[in-house]
């Protein structure tokens, strides 16, 4: 029993550390996506500057390890827990969606970079968000990912502080950011023109190609 307790504590610590690491990157990444409100050029210009940091081999390796640790430790903690209050349930279920999103998204980006030799910029995610019928999947897929991030953070904040108003503020901020990002990346649902190579990639892997 003592060994299980120590193991559970170590897993929670790893989950927390990897979560903090990813939160720093995700905050910057979401800010980058919000720049798309000024158009693809502004989004790509900021991305090029940020990539000098997060695509450094050491930083990128740390981020990939953080993703792996977050997913694996999250799954372990899920099976180690008993009945929980609502806030903890929200934290767990939002974490499950984030695990799904991180696995799919990171795999797609790696495939785009290494297999299709694409620049995984605005148009890489934009292809899924602007092309019918795949956007019927990708719009809720990206929208829910941002909402899940805010819910995961908000529920953890509530469990630590029991502050309802600040928890609600975090959740509302996440919903607002999610709406703005979808609006920016779809040109307010008037749709962006997607270059051929990105159309071909999304059509190939969605079964249309």
C-alpha positions as a Python dict, from the first residue, in 0.01 Angstrom:
ca = {
    (1, 'X'): (0, 0, 0),
    (2, 'X'): (284, 237, 85),
    (3, 'X'): (450, 169, -250),
    (4, 'X'): (125, 254, -438),
    (5, 'X'): (92, 581, -245),
    (6, 'X'): (446, 686, -332),
    (7, 'X'): (393, 589, -695),
    (8, 'X'): (69, 787, -713),
    (9, 'X'): (235, 1092, -559),
    (10, 'X'): (522, 1072, -807),
    (11, 'X'): (280, 1044, -1101),
    (12, 'X'): (84, 1348, -982),
    (13, 'X'): (407, 1546, -952),
    (14, 'X'): (514, 1449, -1305),
    (15, 'X'): (168, 1537, -1433),
    (16, 'X'): (183, 1876, -1262),
    (17, 'X'): (533, 1962, -1389),
    (18, 'X'): (458, 1854, -1745),
    (19, 'X'): (129, 2046, -1726),
    (20, 'X'): (305, 2367, -1621),
    (21, 'X'): (557, 2324, -1903),
    (22, 'X'): (283, 2272, -2162),
    (23, 'X'): (75, 2558, -2021),
    (24, 'X'): (357, 2803, -2091),
    (25, 'X'): (382, 2686, -2451),
    (26, 'X'): (5, 2665, -2501),
    (27, 'X'): (-41, 3023, -2375),
    (28, 'X'): (207, 3148, -2634),
    (29, 'X'): (55, 2923, -2901),
    (30, 'X'): (-297, 3054, -2835),
    (31, 'X'): (-169, 3412, -2847),
    (32, 'X'): (-18, 3329, -3186),
    (33, 'X'): (-355, 3196, -3303),
    (34, 'X'): (-530, 3513, -3186),
    (35, 'X'): (-301, 3712, -3415),
    (36, 'X'): (-494, 3550, -3700),
    (37, 'X'): (-765, 3807, -3620),
    (38, 'X'): (-540, 4043, -3817),
    (39, 'X'): (-513, 3787, -4099),
    (40, 'X'): (-287, 3495, -4199),
    (41, 'X'): (13, 3721, -4265),
    (42, 'X'): (16, 3853, -3907),
    (43, 'X'): (-26, 3500, -3770),
    (44, 'X'): (260, 3362, -3978),
    (45, 'X'): (488, 3660, -3901),
    (46, 'X'): (459, 3605, -3525),
    (47, 'X'): (490, 3228, -3568),
    (48, 'X'): (821, 3269, -3752),
    (49, 'X'): (959, 3467, -3457),
    (50, 'X'): (831, 3224, -3194),
    (51, 'X'): (962, 2921, -3382),
    (52, 'X'): (1317, 3042, -3325),
    (53, 'X'): (1257, 2953, -2960),
    (54, 'X'): (1021, 2655, -2949),
    (55, 'X'): (1171, 2477, -3250),
    (56, 'X'): (1518, 2477, -3097),
    (57, 'X'): (1603, 2104, -3072),
    (58, 'X'): (1635, 2114, -2692),
    (59, 'X'): (1311, 2308, -2636),
    (60, 'X'): (1119, 2098, -2887),
    (61, 'X'): (1240, 1776, -2724),
    (62, 'X'): (1130, 1903, -2382),
    (63, 'X'): (787, 1993, -2519),
    (64, 'X'): (740, 1653, -2685),
    (65, 'X'): (844, 1478, -2364),
    (66, 'X'): (600, 1699, -2171),
    (67, 'X'): (318, 1595, -2405),
    (68, 'X'): (404, 1227, -2363),
    (69, 'X'): (432, 1262, -1985),
    (70, 'X'): (105, 1455, -1960),
    (71, 'X'): (-89, 1195, -2159),
    (72, 'X'): (57, 885, -1991),
    (73, 'X'): (45, 1024, -1636),
    (74, 'X'): (-308, 1156, -1693),
    (75, 'X'): (-429, 811, -1797),
    (76, 'X'): (-257, 652, -1496),
    (77, 'X'): (-418, 902, -1258),
    (78, 'X'): (-757, 842, -1416),
    (79, 'X'): (-750, 474, -1328),
    (80, 'X'): (-609, 539, -980),
    (81, 'X'): (-891, 767, -863),
    (82, 'X'): (-1213, 688, -675),
    (83, 'X'): (-1547, 871, -682),
    (84, 'X'): (-1494, 1245, -721),
    (85, 'X'): (-1668, 1583, -683),
    (86, 'X'): (-1789, 1764, -996),
    (87, 'X'): (-1484, 1991, -1025),
    (88, 'X'): (-1252, 1693, -1021),
    (89, 'X'): (-1468, 1509, -1275),
    (90, 'X'): (-1452, 1812, -1507),
    (91, 'X'): (-1075, 1818, -1464),
    (92, 'X'): (-1051, 1450, -1557),
    (93, 'X'): (-1285, 1457, -1857),
    (94, 'X'): (-1133, 1774, -1998),
    (95, 'X'): (-793, 1611, -1950),
    (96, 'X'): (-910, 1305, -2142),
    (97, 'X'): (-1013, 1523, -2437),
    (98, 'X'): (-683, 1709, -2419),
    (99, 'X'): (-496, 1377, -2428),
    (100, 'X'): (-690, 1280, -2742),
    (101, 'X'): (-625, 1621, -2897),
    (102, 'X'): (-253, 1623, -2816),
    (103, 'X'): (-199, 1276, -2962),
    (104, 'X'): (-386, 1358, -3285),
    (105, 'X'): (-255, 1712, -3325),
    (106, 'X'): (111, 1639, -3254),
    (107, 'X'): (100, 1333, -3480),
    (108, 'X'): (-55, 1540, -3761),
    (109, 'X'): (205, 1815, -3727),
    (110, 'X'): (491, 1563, -3732),
    (111, 'X'): (338, 1392, -4037),
    (112, 'X'): (296, 1726, -4210),
    (113, 'X'): (655, 1829, -4143),
    (114, 'X'): (839, 1501, -4197),
    (115, 'X'): (622, 1313, -4447),
    (116, 'X'): (456, 1584, -4655),
    (117, 'X'): (737, 1841, -4605),
    (118, 'X'): (485, 2115, -4534),
    (119, 'X'): (535, 2433, -4338),
    (120, 'X'): (283, 2368, -4059),
    (121, 'X'): (173, 2730, -4040),
    (122, 'X'): (-168, 2902, -4049),
    (123, 'X'): (-275, 2715, -4361),
    (124, 'X'): (-199, 2374, -4210),
    (125, 'X'): (-471, 2407, -3946),
    (126, 'X'): (-670, 2633, -4178),
    (127, 'X'): (-709, 2353, -4431),
    (128, 'X'): (-919, 2152, -4189),
    (129, 'X'): (-1116, 2453, -4073),
    (130, 'X'): (-1202, 2597, -4415),
    (131, 'X'): (-1262, 2298, -4642),
    (132, 'X'): (-1599, 2125, -4654),
    (133, 'X'): (-1686, 1863, -4535),
    (134, 'X'): (-1380, 1807, -4313),
    (135, 'X'): (-1447, 2136, -4134),
    (136, 'X'): (-1756, 1973, -3983),
    (137, 'X'): (-1508, 1773, -3774),
    (138, 'X'): (-1224, 2022, -3735),
    (139, 'X'): (-1425, 2326, -3620),
    (140, 'X'): (-1565, 2152, -3308),
    (141, 'X'): (-1234, 1961, -3268),
    (142, 'X'): (-1032, 2283, -3232),
    (143, 'X'): (-1305, 2472, -3048),
    (144, 'X'): (-1338, 2200, -2784),
    (145, 'X'): (-961, 2176, -2743),
    (146, 'X'): (-938, 2541, -2630),
    (147, 'X'): (-1244, 2500, -2407),
    (148, 'X'): (-1092, 2183, -2257),
    (149, 'X'): (-771, 2370, -2174),
    (150, 'X'): (-961, 2640, -1986),
    (151, 'X'): (-1187, 2386, -1811),
    (152, 'X'): (-886, 2181, -1705),
    (153, 'X'): (-713, 2486, -1559),
    (154, 'X'): (-1034, 2628, -1410),
    (155, 'X'): (-1127, 2305, -1233),
    (156, 'X'): (-776, 2268, -1091),
    (157, 'X'): (-790, 2630, -976),
    (158, 'X'): (-1124, 2566, -804),
    (159, 'X'): (-997, 2253, -630),
    (160, 'X'): (-707, 2456, -489),
    (161, 'X'): (-884, 2784, -407),
    (162, 'X'): (-1261, 2709, -391),
    (163, 'X'): (-1308, 3047, -559),
    (164, 'X'): (-1617, 3032, -778),
    (165, 'X'): (-1590, 3376, -941),
    (166, 'X'): (-1227, 3341, -1052),
    (167, 'X'): (-1294, 2987, -1173),
    (168, 'X'): (-1586, 3116, -1379),
    (169, 'X'): (-1364, 3393, -1516),
    (170, 'X'): (-1107, 3139, -1636),
    (171, 'X'): (-1379, 2934, -1803),
    (172, 'X'): (-1535, 3240, -1969),
    (173, 'X'): (-1194, 3356, -2093),
    (174, 'X'): (-1133, 3015, -2249),
    (175, 'X'): (-1472, 3018, -2423),
    (176, 'X'): (-1404, 3368, -2559),
    (177, 'X'): (-1060, 3271, -2688),
    (178, 'X'): (-1204, 2957, -2851),
    (179, 'X'): (-1469, 3162, -3034),
    (180, 'X'): (-1216, 3423, -3147),
    (181, 'X'): (-971, 3162, -3276),
    (182, 'X'): (-1237, 2982, -3479),
    (183, 'X'): (-1362, 3315, -3618),
    (184, 'X'): (-1008, 3420, -3710),
    (185, 'X'): (-916, 3092, -3876),
    (186, 'X'): (-1238, 3073, -4080),
    (187, 'X'): (-1246, 3441, -4180),
    (188, 'X'): (-1565, 3477, -3974),
    (189, 'X'): (-1710, 3176, -4158),
    (190, 'X'): (-1654, 3346, -4494),
    (191, 'X'): (-1359, 3105, -4539),
    (192, 'X'): (-996, 3156, -4634),
    (193, 'X'): (-849, 3040, -4963),
    (194, 'X'): (-622, 2742, -4888),
    (195, 'X'): (-308, 2677, -5100),
    (196, 'X'): (-310, 2359, -5308),
    (197, 'X'): (-47, 2164, -5111),
    (198, 'X'): (-246, 2201, -4788),
    (199, 'X'): (-571, 2109, -4959),
    (200, 'X'): (-405, 1798, -5101),
    (201, 'X'): (-270, 1696, -4760),
    (202, 'X'): (-600, 1728, -4576),
    (203, 'X'): (-789, 1556, -4859),
    (204, 'X'): (-542, 1269, -4867),
    (205, 'X'): (-558, 1198, -4495),
    (206, 'X'): (-932, 1257, -4466),
    (207, 'X'): (-1001, 996, -4732),
    (208, 'X'): (-1105, 1239, -5004),
    (209, 'X'): (-782, 1225, -5201),
}
